[in-house]
Structures are given as C-alpha cells and as structure tokens.
Amino acid sequence: MMKRFFSFGREAVDQHKGHSDKICRRRGLSVEQLEPRQLLAVTGGTDSFAYFLDEIDDANVALTMPTSSVSTAISTVIGETSQEKRQKWTSDWTKENSTIDARVVGQSVNLQGQGTAGKNLWPFISHLFSSADPVPASGRLALAKEILNAVMVYQPKVPGDLGPEFPLPTEATPTADGGYVIWAQDFEFGPGHAPTAEVYAGITAVLWAGRQVLNEVSPGSSPMQIVPVVSSSIFKTLGNPKTGYFNSQLILKGTTEIPYLAALELDPLPQTNNSKPSPANPFGEWNFLSMLFHNKVIDGFLGQQYAWNNPGAVPGSVTADTVAFFPNQELPYAILSAHDQPNTPGKTTPPPDYPWPNLTHFPQPRNPSAPWPSHHQGSLPFSAGVYWHQDVDPLSGFDPGTVLTPTIAPLPTATPKPMQRPELRPVTTMVLDGPIGPSPVLISAAEVSIAAINGRPDLSFVVSAVASGRVEKWTSSDWVDISTPPSTSSPMELLQLLQLRMVAPTDQLRWVPPADTISEQTAFTLIGWNGQQASASASTLVIEAGPLLTPELVLWHEGYKAPLDELFQPQAWDAYTGAIIDFATAKGIGTVMMTIDFGTTTDTLPDDAKGYVQQFLTAAEAASLRPGLFLTFGTQTTVAMAADYLSGFNHTQPLLIGVDVENFVDVSQPYPELKAATIMETFITPFANALDAKGVSYAEISPIGGMAVNSNWANPMTNVYEYYSDANGVLNPLFANHQDNAAAAFAAFQDALADPLNADAIVKPDKIDGWPAFAISQLGSECLGGESATGKMHPCGIADIFGTWQWDEFEQFLGYYQKTYSPERIVIYQADQLPCDWLVNGCPPPA
C-alpha cells in the first residue's frame, strides 16, 4: 500500500489553509506559532481514528496506528488512565523513527453507580442541588469540584483538590510532539432501570462541572475540549414509559419539590420538535446532546453504535430512532463502532451466525458489506472511532480504514413547529380534598397549567384579574400579594406588578379565600404565556369544595384462565380471593367479579371448580360486596349451558354477569361474533330467557368491548367500553407517561378524546351508554396474579398502564372522570393484576 506523506512547504499549507486556520483558531493557536508536529496534531482530524480501549496500556496504545498507513494524522486513544501515562502518550514516547508517535489522549474517569442497570449519577450529587437559588459566579468552581468528586470513584488525597484521574486544564495545550488531552468521558444509561430525569440531570451536571474546571486556563490558552463518549441510548435520547422521558424544562428548571439543576441557570431548547410525534417524545424535545451543546458544556460527541440485538445499528451510522437534533447547530460528532462484540454482563451471547453490527463479523445479509461509511461532521481530533474490549490487533491484522470510510454527514434534524398560542379552557375547576377556607389554598403553578392550558405542565401564565380573596406568590423568602391593583400609573410599578403576576411552572401560589366563601368560588382569571405569545382568551379558575365524587367501582376479574390447578387448592384459593375481597373492602369497591372459563363446554371445568367459586361468592357477600361472575364461553358453550351452570350457585344479591365480546370471535361456534346491531337478538335476549328459566337472580348482562351504541339495546344489557389498548395505540402510553399525576393524565385523556384522529379508535363518553373500563396492567410480576398464578405468561399484563400508579392518584383520576361524565359505575380491569403495594397485606406468597 502506497504511503502518503505530508509536505509542510508553502504550497501544502495554502492548500489546507482554510481547514488549518479554522482548527487553530478553535484551539487558540495560530499556524505561525506551531512546530510541524503540533500543526500535524491540530489538522489531522480529517482522516484519523479514535481507539476506545478497555485495556489501555503501552502495548495497546503503540498499536493504534494512523489510518491505512496514512502518516498525516495523529490517532486518539480513549480510556481510563493516569496523568503520568497521559504525559507519556502525548509525546514522542516510543523514540522510534515513525512519523508520528504522540497521541491525542481522551481521558475518561471511573464513575460511581456504573455497576447498576440504570447507570444513574444523580443519587451521588442530588444533595448539592437542594435549592433553585442561582449559584453565584464566585461559588461555581467549588460546586463543580464537589460534583466531580462526588461521582468519581477515586478520591483526592488533599481536600479541595480533584480526584487523581480527572485531567488538568493545562493538558489541553499540544506538546512539542503534537499530542494533547481531551475529556472524553464515557456515559452510559439503561432506560427503564432508573428515573430518566435523574439520569439526564446527572450527566448534565457532571459535564457542567467539568466545563467550570477545564475553563480555568491561563490567558491566551484555550480550554480543553469536552467530547463525551455516549451510549446509543443517550445520543438517541431514549426514555421509558415507566421511568419517564427526557424533559429539558424539568431537569433545567426543576419543580417546587425537586429543583434539579435550576441553580445552574442553564437554558432549555424550545420544545418544538414535531418531526416524529410519538409517545416516546411527549414534550416535543430536541436531542439531549443538542441541549448540552446549546449550553456550551460539550464541544461535540462520540456516539456508540453497536448492539448485537439491534440489526438497525449499522456501524458508523445514526439510526432512524434517534431524536432529531436542533436545527442550525454545527454540533461536531463522530460514531464509535465496535471492533468485536463486547461482552455484556447478564446478556445472552448472540449465536455465531447472528448478523452482528461490528467490524470483525460483517453483518449479513441485512447490512451491507464493508467498508461502511462512518458519519461525522465538524472539527474533532478524529473522524471515526473503534471500540476495543480486548487487546488491539496489529495494523497487519486489522486496519480500521479498510472497514470504515469517514464520511461527512449532517446529524438528523427537523423543521421546528411554530410556537402556537396557548389554548386555555374557558373554565378551569380545581377540586379540593376538603372545604374551602379559612386556611389559604396552596396551588402549584404546574397544577394550574395542567388544568387550564390544555394539559401542559410546562407553560407559564399571568394572573390577569382576581375575582375574590387574594392571590399570593412565594418569592423564596415570603408570600407576596400579587392581586392588589397598582396605586399609581408609574411604569416602574406597573412593570414590577406584571413581573410578579407572571407565574412560571416552578412557582408556588396560594389563594386566600374571602371570609364569606361558599362551596364553589371563582378565584381568579389567567392568561397563558409560552414565552412569545399570550393566549387568545383568558381562563377562569374556580375552586370547589371537595372531596371529589367517588364513583361506584366494579372490580372486574379475568385472572385464572391458566393454570387452573395452581389456584384450585384450599390454601392458594383462600389467600388469592381473600386478597381481592380485603382490597375491595378497604378501598370502597362496590362489586367484585370472578371468572368462569368454560373451555369447550361447562363440563370441561374441574369437578371442584364450582365449590371454589361458591366460596368466593359467599365471602364477597359476607363482606357486604355485590358479587359478579365473568363468563368465558368455550367453543361449544351455549347460553342454556351457562344458565344451567349458574343456577347451581347460592347468593342473596342479584349477580352482575359479564362477557367479553372479543372472546367469541373465531372461538365460539354457537355465537361466532357478537355485533352491536344484533347482540340483543342473538345473545342477550336468549341468555336472559335461559337465566329466567333456571331461576338465576341477576341484575345486568354486561358485554365488555368497544361496541358503538345501538338503538335496539335494552335491559338487561349494560355496555362496558374499554379505555385501554385502543386501535391507535394512544391510551396505554398516555396513562403510563402521566404516572401518578391524575390532573395531567385526565387533561391529556380529554385531549385524546377530542382529537379527530382518534374518532374511530377511542369511544367518547358522551356518545355511548354504559360503564367505562380502565386497565391496571403493568409489565413484570409484582401483582396478585404474578405472585399467585406463577405459571401464567405476562401475569400482570402486556403493557404499563395504571398498574404503575399509586392507588390514591388512580382513584383521583377516576374521580375526575366521574365528575365530568357521571357514569353509573366504573370498571377496574382486572383483579388479578392488582399491584402488590395496593393490597392490604401485599401479595400472598405462592402456595
């Protein structure tokens, strides 16, 4: 292979002048000030590689050669090493006749918490962010050192110093041989294993701290470059339904309860990304790394792109599921591909023929053959990267230039959606959990924003007028009246009042009611504000005495279809049904139901099944609960067979009888499909006649599903309509994303009902008669069915819905629904999925 050499004559410098000048300006050096080898260091990023080394030592660093025998570039090595080694490797340390022996060294330090699945740094530094008060300039460096020492494993020997691994600001200046140091911290994140807001807040704080420390350079010198090496989950800006999604407003501005990073006064990007509307980006966020670059805490990034279980993660690429980057940013980046498959603790090794997206086992046939383009842009010391979790191969055995071709490519972005005027509801009602007065009513601005401004907790508003009482705002030290009209026309006083009446999402208000308050009181009006535009109309805030109406609840059950033999045992059955009845009694549930799964016909049930069901009915009525039975018709079960079976039970109250219309399709031979238009004549009426003939006492026959109202429906039919697993896939993530925030969830639910795109997928309460059903599913096994019926697949459900909530918040959500739509009953689906922490004594152990 022909070697190329770089000439430092006038012609060559002119040829590369634009590029050289640009990089030299970036590093604060001029071409005239540099020795030839230093010039080589700052101009070599266009065709050089970074080697991320788990085993970073002299032997491996010596094997990190320039790309394809090109001697015009200096290689970068990244890993956890000492200052002594950094000094060595940034110089002509091998003393051989090679053109380049120095390296750029990217230092990554050993961080706390990396042995956990979430890789969460926030628990180690949260105590440093107990207040939203801005950090004064004089205190920023001290705070930065506290943050860094709190997250680093290796601590300083001298109090006030930094841990020994962290690079020194002076190491940013190139040595005589052209090497220098950058901070290339490795950051990892396991979505779903730690609170998303905490993870992103922790990473942001650490990078901010590094910037404060590394900016401490002498006049005329440039600060060290900060180029983090981020996991694909971070540079995709991933989150998780259970632990939340990235919200820059939350982590940078904080809340009244958790200030997060408000004290650092960082600036969130506008939440105007609508390129791929998705439940995974509910706040319209731009990429997390764009926010970091916008705040000047990073100079670029090296993004990891390899995963044996993701065939779309082609080496050198940015995958399609990456959140768009903010437009018009020149964010430098490069991609880190894997030399060979890293060992992932706790993960199953992929099969030998799996199309691994790394550089030694070429992915086939789904991914193209090498060489792959390795995308990059901007000025970094390298244009592509290779991760090694083992010893480095000599260049004769593996040359990264033969499998990766550095290729300039912009990061994916999108046209931001225009800022819209906030849409306020004409009347915003807040219901207290007790009477109004005489004590002030505490109101968080986020609660008002959620209720009034179309379900958004992150918009501001202005208190425009006060109808009764007075409104006060907390100013970090005192409550200040913001409702008294100005006494003069002084512009200064008017501006001061306007500033006081401007309420941000993190502010706290309180309303002091008048002495003669009544059960419903108009408090004040507000105008929405998004930072650029005010709402077209105001919203009137009405305070109502509570508590919220408590709906009559039906605990629908469909839990033990399989395996029957695990539950039909005295000890297991008593514990299982006892937990259901105790829960219903404690939470004021009106009706509890049990499932009878007929299989083929009523004769296919175990002989003792009827006895177990009778025990449940007897225990329910003894606890003053209304009993119900949910029937799953088998392939040959008829209404006459079902009526005959039900006639064998004893109960003092009429039964609520339920059926699932979905269970009939392609299963039942007598009733191949239950349709809204014909269900009365084909099923309900014949079933009612059969029950009457057998003397079964019942109140309703309730099919559950999503049937539209039909004019021929009549007693005893009561329709149950589902608010989960809709055809558009909207509701499940909506409820999961608003976990434990009943007001926000209900506002978002109302918005989903009003969205024309959901007209055929989500039934509107005012367009249908019957009872709504809400699912308490969750992933995992921490529920009654997961503990008792251990043989079931997905014992707690196939999605996170309300099962991840706290009971009080879920009950409040149902209260909002009851107050708004006034159904006769609300169905909770289903009892075997009751979370263990909702139950009176937790989940009973398996029998």
C-alpha positions, 0 to 999 in steps of 0.5 A: 500500500502506497504511503502518503506523506505530508509536505509542510512547504508553502504550497501544502499549507495554502492548500489546507489553509482554510481547514488549518486556520479554522482548527487553530483558531478553535484551539487558540493557536495560530499556524505561525506559532506551531512546530510541524508536529503540533500543526500535524496534531491540530489538522489531522482530524480529517482522516484519523481514528479514535481507539476506545480501549478497555485495556489501555496500556503501552502495548495497546496504545503503540498499536493504534496506528494512523489510518491505512498507513496514512502518516498525516494524522495523529490517532486518539486513544480513549480510556481510563488512565493516569496523568503520568501515562497521559504525559507519556502518550502525548509525546514522542514516547516510543523514540522510534523513527515513525512519523508520528508517535504522540497521541491525542489522549481522551481521558475518561474517569471511573464513575460511581453507580456504573455497576447498576442497570440504570447507570444513574449519577444523580443519587451521588450529587442530588444533595448539592442541588437542594435549592433553585437559588442561582449559584453565584459566579464566585461559588461555581468552581467549588460546586463543580469540584464537589460534583466531580468528586462526588461521582468519581470513584477515586478520591483526592488525597488533599481536600479541595483538590480533584480526584487523581484521574480527572485531567488538568486544564493545562493538558489541553495545550499540544506538546512539542510532539503534537499530542494533547488531552481531551475529556472524553468521558464515557456515559452510559444509561439503561432506560427503564432501570432508573428515573430518566430525569435523574439520569439526564440531570446527572450527566448534565451536571457532571459535564457542567462541572467539568466545563467550570474546571477545564475553563480555568486556563491561563490567558491566551490558552484555550480550554480543553475540549469536552467530547463525551463518549455516549451510549446509543441510548443517550445520543438517541435520547431514549426514555421509558414509559415507566421511568419517564422521558427526557424533559429539558424544562424539568431537569433545567428548571426543576419543580417546587419539590425537586429543583434539579439543576435550576441553580445552574441557570442553564437554558432549555431548547424550545420544545418544538420538535414535531418531526416524529410525534410519538409517545416516546417524545411527549414534550416535543424535545430536541436531542439531549446532546443538542441541549448540552451543546446549546449550553456550551458544556460539550464541544461535540460527541462520540456516539456508540453504535453497536448492539448485537440485538439491534440489526438497525445499528449499522456501524458508523451510522445514526439510526432512524430512532434517534431524536432529531437534533436542533436545527442550525447547530454545527454540533461536531460528532463522530460514531464509535463502532465496535471492533468485536462484540463486547461482552455484556454482563447478564446478556445472552451471547448472540449465536455465531451466525447472528448478523452482528453490527461490528467490524470483525463479523460483517453483518449479513445479509441485512447490512451491507458489506464493508467498508461502511461509511462512518458519519461525522461532521465538524472539527474533532481530533478524529473522524471515526472511532473503534471500540476495543474490549480486548487487546488491539490487533496489529495494523497487519491484522486489522486496519480500521480504514479498510472497514470504515470510510469517514464520511461527512454527514449532517446529524438528523434534524427537523423543521421546528413547529411554530410556537402556537398560542396557548389554548386555555379552557374557558373554565378551569375547576380545581377540586379540593380534598376538603372545604374551602377556607379559612386556611389559604389554598396552596396551588402549584403553578404546574397544577394550574397549567395542567388544568387550564392550558390544555394539559401542559405542565410546562407553560407559564401564565399571568394572573390577569384579574382576581375575582375574590380573596387574594392571590399570593406568590412565594418569592423564596423568602415570603408570600407576596400579594400579587392581586392588589391593583397598582396605586399609581400609573408609574411604569416602574410599578406597573412593570414590577406588578406584571413581573410578579403576576407572571407565574412560571411552572416552578412557582408556588401560589396560594389563594386566600379565600374571602371570609364569606366563601361558599362551596364553589368560588371563582378565584381568579382569571389567567392568561397563558404565556409560552414565552412569545405569545399570550393566549387568545382568551383568558381562563377562569379558575374556580375552586370547589369544595371537595372531596371529589365524587367517588364513583361506584367501582366494579372490580372486574376479574379475568385472572385464572384462565391458566393454570387452573390447578395452581389456584384450585387448592384450599390454601392458594384459593383462600389467600388469592380471593381473600386478597381481592375481597380485603382490597375491595373492602378497604378501598370502597369497591362496590362489586367484585367479579370472578371468572368462569372459563368454560373451555369447550363446554361447562363440563370441561371445568374441574369437578371442584371448580364450582365449590371454589367459586361458591366460596368466593361468592359467599365471602364477597357477600359476607363482606357486604360486596355485590358479587359478579361472575365473568363468563368465558364461553368455550367453543361449544358453550351455549347460553342454556349451558351457562344458565344451567351452570349458574343456577347451581350457585347460592347468593342473596344479591342479584349477580352482575354477569359479564362477557367479553365480546372479543372472546367469541370471535373465531372461538365460539361456534354457537355465537361466532361474533357478537355485533352491536346491531344484533347482540340483543337478538342473538345473545342477550335476549336468549341468555336472559330467557335461559337465566329466567328459566333456571331461576338465576337472580341477576341484575345486568348482562354486561358485554365488555368491548368497544361496541358503538351504541345501538338503538335496539339495546335494552335491559338487561344489557349494560355496555362496558367500553374499554379505555385501554389498548385502543386501535391507535395505540394512544391510551396505554402510553398516555396513562403510563407517561402521566404516572401518578399525576391524575390532573395531567393524565385526565387533561391529556385523556380529554385531549385524546378524546377530542382529537379527530384522529382518534374518532374511530379508535377511542369511544367518547363518553358522551356518545355511548351508554354504559360503564367505562373500563380502565386497565391496571396492567403493568409489565413484570410480576409484582401483582396478585396474579404474578405472585399467585398464578406463577405459571401464567405468561405476562401475569400482570399484563402486556403493557404499563398502564395504571398498574404503575400508579399509586392507588390514591392518584388512580382513584383521583383520576377516576374521580375526575372522570366521574365528575365530568361524565357521571357514569353509573359505575366504573370498571377496574380491569382486572383483579388479578393484576392488582399491584402488590403495594395496593393490597392490604397485606401485599401479595400472598406468597405462592402456595 
